[in-house]
Amino acid sequence: MALRGDTIRSSGWWPHRHLARASVPAAGGRAHGPLSGICVAGLEEFGIAPVEAMAAGAPVIGLGRGGLLDTVRCASAELKEPSGVLFPDQSVESLVQAVEWFEQERIWRSLDSESIRAWAKRFRAEAFAARFESALRMAWSTHQRGCAVAASDPAEMKGLRL
């Protein structure tokens, strides 16, 4: 607990119906609206926790490496419908700068929880499976078109004749 300091609170799991009413105090103790995110300061290969936060409509502040580069649409990149903020270095200074920018520029006001939820739906297992199957079918089709053997009768191949 001492490592977190007085301004950070771990609240554990919350039922979805409570998230919409929750507020997170900003700097100086002021509340700035709906529960506003998750902070990921380490390297994530995929990062299910940030995707789950976005599925609840909450933006992510995270290290801009690994899986978060694929799952978080960074507000500082001026992308359409961003889902959070990425910081460049795994350092206290970089994290603090990202959080301060998020607060000072009131980034949360430009992040739409519904578009964040919609973005997160792209990472559902069903959506992933459909994209994977589509990519696999396209690769197989490309392979078959480029492979003369795939269109031939193996019995007619010189190397297989007795």
C-alpha positions as CSV (number, residue, x, y, z in Angstrom):
1,M,0.0,0.0,0.0
2,A,2.8,2.4,0.8
3,L,4.2,2.2,-2.7
4,R,0.9,3.5,-4.2
5,G,0.8,6.7,-2.2
6,D,-2.3,8.6,-1.2
7,T,-3.6,9.5,-4.6
8,I,-3.9,5.9,-6.0
9,R,-6.5,3.5,-4.9
10,S,-6.8,-0.2,-5.9
11,S,-10.5,-0.9,-5.8
12,G,-10.6,-4.4,-7.1
13,W,-13.4,-5.8,-9.3
14,W,-16.5,-3.7,-9.7
15,P,-19.8,-4.9,-11.2
16,H,-20.5,-3.2,-14.6
17,R,-23.5,-1.4,-13.3
18,H,-21.3,0.5,-10.8
19,L,-18.7,1.6,-13.3
20,A,-21.0,4.1,-15.0
21,R,-21.6,5.9,-11.7
22,A,-18.0,5.8,-10.5
23,S,-15.7,8.8,-10.6
24,V,-12.0,9.2,-10.3
25,P,-10.5,12.1,-8.4
26,A,-8.2,14.3,-10.5
27,A,-5.3,16.2,-9.3
28,G,-6.3,18.3,-6.3
29,G,-9.1,15.9,-5.4
30,R,-11.6,17.1,-8.0
31,A,-13.7,14.5,-9.6
32,H,-13.6,14.5,-13.4
33,G,-16.3,12.2,-14.4
34,P,-16.7,8.5,-15.1
35,L,-14.1,6.0,-14.1
36,S,-11.4,7.0,-16.4
37,G,-9.0,4.3,-17.1
38,I,-6.3,1.9,-16.4
39,C,-2.6,2.6,-16.2
40,V,-0.2,0.0,-17.6
41,A,3.5,0.8,-16.8
42,G,5.0,-2.4,-18.0
43,L,5.5,-4.3,-21.2
44,E,2.5,-6.4,-22.2
45,E,2.6,-9.0,-24.9
46,F,-1.1,-8.6,-25.6
47,G,-2.5,-6.9,-22.5
48,I,-6.0,-8.3,-21.7
49,A,-6.5,-5.9,-18.8
50,P,-6.3,-2.8,-21.0
51,V,-8.7,-4.4,-23.5
52,E,-11.1,-5.2,-20.7
53,A,-10.9,-1.6,-19.5
54,M,-11.7,-0.4,-23.0
55,A,-14.6,-2.9,-23.2
56,A,-16.0,-1.1,-20.2
57,G,-15.5,2.3,-22.0
58,A,-12.5,3.4,-20.0
59,P,-9.4,4.8,-21.7
60,V,-5.9,3.4,-21.1
61,I,-2.7,5.1,-20.2
62,G,0.0,2.7,-21.1
63,L,3.6,2.0,-22.1
64,G,3.8,2.3,-25.9
65,R,5.4,-1.0,-26.5
66,G,4.4,-4.6,-27.1
67,G,0.7,-5.4,-27.4
68,L,-0.6,-2.0,-26.5
69,L,0.7,-0.7,-29.8
70,D,-1.9,-3.0,-31.4
71,T,-4.8,-2.4,-29.0
72,V,-4.6,1.2,-27.9
73,R,-5.4,4.1,-30.3
74,C,-3.2,6.9,-28.9
75,A,-4.8,10.3,-28.5
76,S,-1.4,12.1,-29.0
77,A,-1.2,10.5,-32.5
78,E,-4.4,12.5,-33.5
79,L,-6.1,9.3,-34.6
80,K,-9.8,9.2,-35.2
81,E,-11.6,7.8,-32.1
82,P,-8.6,7.3,-29.8
83,S,-8.9,4.9,-26.8
84,G,-6.1,6.2,-24.6
85,V,-2.6,7.6,-24.2
86,L,0.7,5.8,-24.8
87,F,3.9,6.9,-23.2
88,P,7.3,6.1,-24.8
89,D,9.6,5.0,-22.0
90,Q,9.3,2.6,-19.1
91,S,10.3,5.3,-16.6
92,V,8.6,7.2,-13.8
93,E,9.1,10.5,-15.7
94,S,7.5,9.2,-18.9
95,L,4.5,7.8,-17.0
96,V,4.1,11.1,-15.0
97,Q,4.3,13.1,-18.2
98,A,1.5,11.0,-19.8
99,V,-0.8,11.3,-16.7
100,E,-0.1,15.0,-16.4
101,W,-0.9,15.5,-20.1
102,F,-4.0,13.5,-19.8
103,E,-5.1,15.7,-16.9
104,Q,-3.9,19.1,-18.0
105,E,-5.2,18.8,-21.5
106,R,-8.4,17.2,-20.2
107,I,-7.9,14.3,-22.7
108,W,-10.7,12.3,-21.1
109,R,-13.2,14.8,-22.4
110,S,-12.3,14.0,-26.0
111,L,-12.5,10.2,-25.5
112,D,-15.9,8.8,-26.2
113,S,-16.7,5.7,-24.0
114,E,-18.9,4.2,-26.7
115,S,-16.2,4.4,-29.4
116,I,-13.7,2.9,-26.9
117,R,-16.1,0.0,-26.3
118,A,-16.6,-0.4,-30.0
119,W,-12.9,-0.5,-30.6
120,A,-12.4,-3.1,-27.8
121,K,-15.0,-5.4,-29.5
122,R,-12.5,-6.0,-32.2
123,F,-10.5,-8.1,-29.8
124,R,-13.3,-10.5,-28.8
125,A,-12.5,-14.1,-29.4
126,E,-15.2,-14.4,-32.1
127,A,-13.8,-11.3,-34.0
128,F,-10.3,-12.6,-33.8
129,A,-11.3,-16.1,-35.0
130,A,-13.2,-14.6,-38.0
131,R,-10.2,-12.3,-39.0
132,F,-7.8,-15.2,-38.5
133,E,-9.9,-17.6,-40.7
134,S,-10.2,-14.9,-43.4
135,A,-6.4,-14.3,-43.4
136,L,-5.8,-18.0,-43.5
137,R,-8.2,-18.6,-46.4
138,M,-6.7,-15.7,-48.3
139,A,-3.1,-17.0,-47.7
140,W,-4.2,-20.5,-48.8
141,S,-5.8,-19.1,-52.0
142,T,-2.7,-17.1,-52.8
143,H,-0.6,-20.2,-52.2
144,Q,-2.8,-22.4,-54.5
145,R,-2.7,-19.8,-57.3
146,G,1.1,-19.6,-57.1
147,C,1.7,-23.3,-56.8
148,A,1.5,-25.4,-60.1
149,V,1.7,-28.6,-58.1
150,A,-1.6,-27.7,-56.2
151,A,-3.5,-27.8,-59.5
152,S,-1.9,-31.0,-60.8
153,D,-2.4,-34.7,-60.3
154,P,0.3,-36.0,-58.0
155,A,0.3,-39.4,-59.9
156,E,1.6,-37.5,-63.0
157,M,4.6,-36.0,-61.2
158,K,7.9,-37.4,-62.5
159,G,9.3,-38.0,-59.1
160,L,6.4,-40.1,-58.0
161,R,6.2,-42.5,-61.0
162,L,7.3,-46.0,-60.6
